[in-house]
Amino acid sequence: MKRLRLTAIALIASFILAASCATSSKPSPPDQGELIADGARLFSEGRLDEAERAWSAIADPGIRSRYLSFLEAYSAFDAAASGAETTLSSSGPEAALAAVKASGSLPAPPTPIDPGSADPRGAKERLDRVGTAASSALVARASEAERAADADLDSARSGIGTDPTASAGKALGGFEEAGRLYRGASVFMPQAEQDAKEADAKARVARELRERLAKESLLSFPDRMGEVFARSPSSPAKMSDKDILAFNAETEGMISAGLSDFDKTVADHPGILDSDTIERLRGSAQRLSARFARIESAIKAVKDRGKPVMPLIIGVFNPQPGDPQRSRPAAFSGQLTGGSDWWWGIADIPKGLAQDLVIAMSDSRPVRIYAAGQGAGSTRPASDLVNPLFKVGNSWPVLNAGARLDQGVFHIEVGPGESPSYSGEAVVYKSFMTRTR
């Protein structure tokens, strides 16, 4: 019995010893300081995944979160550097600079990470390289834009080209673009900020010039449209009715396009002129366009007209450039081979105005002027409308022509002179007596 008791005690002791041995074989938890230090070493070597595993084992949740948050911030910064490098090659310098700006700043490391080793993958240096390369590309583009704008500004100043106002506007846009590009580059290239200021100063000059030229363009609009209205085809004497209508339709289209350009200039430069002046200038071209219908009506109504003077319709509505008191004439010329030459035109004289039609010849050959229906080939009795008592030199006047011409249509009979060649002009005077055109 005593032997059985000793055996039981021995078994219990062996179980206790085994349990004690089993308990003493479990590993002790890792030292927090060692985890922090190991993670810091791995991080400084650029082994970010291994550093994350070390820090993830830190028992203290606050300390663990601090190191893992830093690692997350640095990983994002490193990824931003890689993204900026890709953007520079794929999307250009402006997008790359935007990516650099969006990358933020290098995160401050917690202890015991040495600040000198807090960027193991060189993300900050890589971002700086992207920014410098992108800025250099922007400066090159800005310099090119500025050179082109300088040339446009010179063209606008000198009047070279068909539209100095457009050249000044193009220069303005070029300088503004150059300034924008320089400013974009200035973060990495500080001198570009001064270049931007110089481009802005040039832009102000271009803007002022554009405004002045635009104002001049608007004010000269009636004269320019008058030149279009008074333009002449190369061989007016050989023009058929169809040719005349086509030519005048083309002229009317040019005036219509001029009106569109006028309205665009007004819209682009609000306040450049007062509304009354703008309407007066616009109305001058509108009144020119309204007269083309009279030409078509006259062609349909009057036969046996002869050759057309150019412009076909004349009056004091179309003054000489810079002289609102002097109307533009219609010109004609030819070679007289025998008998008489016949020409025709339209004097647009408002009802109730005693304005005069005058045919001025280059020599002293005889001229007769008839009303509509009494031109070349007419069988109606012809009545010469010239007032011979008021004839001066080679000028043949029809006084109070508006009341004496049917629908304003007149015919010119050119007689023989000392040579076959002749030329002349038809013009409407406010008063031939006072020589006011």
Residue pairs with C-beta under 8 A, 6 or more apart in sequence:
29 59
30 57
32 58
32 59
32 60
32 63
35 54
35 55
35 57
35 58
36 55
36 58
36 63
36 67
36 112
37 112
38 54
39 51
39 52
39 54
39 55
39 67
40 51
40 112
40 113
42 48
42 50
42 51
42 54
43 51
43 71
43 74
43 113
43 117
43 120
44 113
44 114
44 117
44 120
45 120
46 120
46 121
48 71
48 74
48 75
51 71
52 68
52 71
55 64
55 67
55 68
55 71
56 64
56 68
58 64
58 67
66 110
67 110
70 107
70 109
70 110
70 113
73 107
74 106
74 107
74 109
74 118
74 119
74 123
76 104
77 103
77 104
77 105
77 106
77 107
77 123
77 124
78 121
78 123
80 99
80 102
80 103
80 104
80 123
80 127
81 103
81 121
81 123
81 124
81 126
81 127
81 130
82 126
83 99
83 103
84 96
84 99
84 100
84 103
84 126
84 127
84 130
85 126
85 130
87 95
87 96
87 99
87 130
88 95
88 96
88 130
88 133
88 134
92 137
93 133
93 134
93 135
93 137
93 138
93 141
94 134
94 138
94 184
96 130
96 131
96 133
96 134
97 131
97 134
97 135
97 138
97 184
97 185
97 187
99 130
100 127
100 130
100 131
100 134
101 187
103 127
106 118
106 119
106 123
106 124
107 118
108 115
108 118
109 115
109 118
119 125
128 188
131 187
131 188
132 188
132 189
134 185
134 188
135 184
135 185
135 186
135 187
135 188
135 189
135 192
136 185
136 189
138 181
138 182
138 184
138 185
138 192
139 181
139 182
139 185
139 189
139 192
139 195
141 181
142 177
142 178
142 179
142 181
142 182
142 185
142 192
142 195
142 199
143 178
145 174
145 175
145 177
145 178
145 181
146 174
146 175
146 178
146 199
146 202
148 174
149 170
149 171
149 172
149 173
149 174
149 175
149 177
149 178
149 202
149 206
150 171
150 202
152 167
152 168
152 170
152 171
152 174
152 206
153 167
153 168
153 171
153 175
153 202
153 205
153 206
153 209
154 160
155 161
155 164
155 167
156 164
156 165
156 167
156 168
156 171
156 206
156 209
156 210
156 213
157 164
157 209
160 167
161 167
164 213
165 210
165 213
165 214
165 217
165 265
168 206
168 209
168 210
168 213
169 206
169 210
169 268
171 202
171 206
171 209
171 210
172 203
172 206
172 207
172 210
175 199
175 200
175 202
175 203
175 206
176 199
176 203
178 195
178 196
178 199
179 196
179 197
179 199
179 200
179 203
180 196
182 192
182 193
182 195
182 196
182 199
183 192
183 193
183 196
185 192
186 192
186 193
186 196
211 269
211 272
214 265
214 268
214 269
214 272
215 269
215 272
215 273
217 265
218 262
218 265
218 266
218 272
218 273
218 278
218 281
219 273
219 281
221 258
221 262
221 281
221 282
221 284
221 285
222 281
222 284
222 285
222 319
223 321
223 322
224 258
225 255
225 258
225 284
225 285
225 288
226 284
226 288
226 318
226 319
226 320
226 321
226 328
227 321
228 251
228 254
228 255
228 258
229 251
229 255
229 288
229 311
229 318
230 310
230 311
230 318
230 328
230 330
231 251
231 310
231 311
232 310
232 311
232 331
233 239
233 243
233 247
233 310
236 307
236 308
236 309
236 310
236 332
237 307
237 308
237 332
237 334
239 247
239 307
239 308
241 299
244 295
244 299
244 308
244 312
245 295
245 296
245 299
248 292
248 295
248 296
248 312
249 292
251 292
252 289
252 292
255 285
255 288
255 289
256 289
258 285
259 282
259 285
259 286
259 289
262 281
262 282
262 285
263 282
266 272
266 273
266 278
273 281
287 317
288 317
288 318
291 313
291 317
291 348
294 313
294 346
294 348
294 407
294 408
295 312
295 313
295 346
297 407
298 346
298 372
298 407
298 408
298 409
299 305
301 372
301 407
302 344
302 372
302 373
302 375
302 407
302 409
304 375
304 376
304 377
304 378
305 342
305 344
305 375
305 376
305 409
305 411
306 341
306 342
306 343
306 344
306 375
306 376
306 411
306 412
307 332
307 334
307 341
307 342
307 343
307 344
308 343
308 344
308 345
309 330
309 331
309 332
309 343
309 344
309 345
309 412
309 426
310 330
310 331
310 332
311 318
311 328
311 330
312 330
312 345
312 346
313 345
313 346
313 347
313 348
313 408
314 327
314 328
314 329
314 330
314 345
314 346
314 347
314 348
314 426
314 427
314 428
315 327
315 347
315 348
315 349
315 355
315 428
316 327
316 355
316 428
316 429
316 430
316 437
317 327
317 348
318 327
318 328
319 325
319 326
319 327
319 328
320 326
320 327
320 328
320 437
325 430
325 436
325 437
326 437
327 427
327 428
327 429
327 437
328 427
329 360
329 425
329 426
329 427
330 345
330 425
330 426
330 427
331 423
331 424
331 425
332 343
332 412
332 423
332 424
332 425
332 426
333 421
333 422
333 423
333 424
334 341
334 414
334 421
334 422
334 423
335 420
335 421
335 422
336 414
336 416
336 417
336 420
336 421
336 422
337 420
340 413
340 414
340 415
340 416
341 413
341 414
341 422
342 375
342 376
342 411
342 412
342 413
342 414
343 411
343 412
343 414
343 426
344 375
344 409
344 410
344 411
344 412
345 409
345 410
345 412
345 426
346 407
346 408
346 409
346 410
347 355
347 357
347 401
347 402
347 405
347 408
347 410
347 426
347 428
348 408
348 428
349 355
349 357
349 401
349 402
349 405
349 408
349 428
350 402
351 402
353 402
354 399
354 400
354 402
354 403
354 431
355 400
355 401
355 402
355 428
355 429
355 430
355 431
356 397
356 398
356 399
356 400
356 401
356 428
356 429
356 430
356 431
356 432
356 433
357 369
357 397
357 398
357 401
357 405
357 410
357 426
357 427
357 428
357 429
358 395
358 396
358 397
358 398
358 426
358 427
358 428
358 429
358 432
359 367
359 369
359 395
359 396
359 412
359 424
359 425
359 426
360 394
360 395
360 396
360 424
360 425
360 427
361 367
361 394
361 395
361 396
361 414
361 422
361 423
361 424
362 394
362 422
362 423
362 424
363 394
363 417
363 418
363 419
363 422
364 394
364 417
364 418
365 414
365 415
365 416
365 417
365 418
365 422
366 415
366 416
367 386
367 396
367 412
367 413
367 414
367 415
367 424
368 382
368 384
368 386
368 412
368 413
368 415
369 384
369 385
369 386
369 396
369 398
369 410
369 411
369 412
369 413
370 378
370 382
370 383
370 384
370 385
370 410
370 411
370 413
371 383
371 385
371 404
371 405
371 406
371 409
371 410
371 411
372 405
372 406
372 407
372 409
372 410
372 411
373 380
373 406
374 380
374 381
374 382
374 383
374 411
375 411
376 411
385 398
385 401
385 404
385 405
385 410
386 396
386 397
386 398
387 397
387 398
387 399
390 397
390 399
390 432
390 433
391 397
395 432
397 429
397 432
398 404
398 405
398 410
399 432
399 433
401 410
401 428
402 408
410 426
412 424
412 426
414 422
414 424
427 437
428 437
429 435
429 436
429 437
430 436
430 437
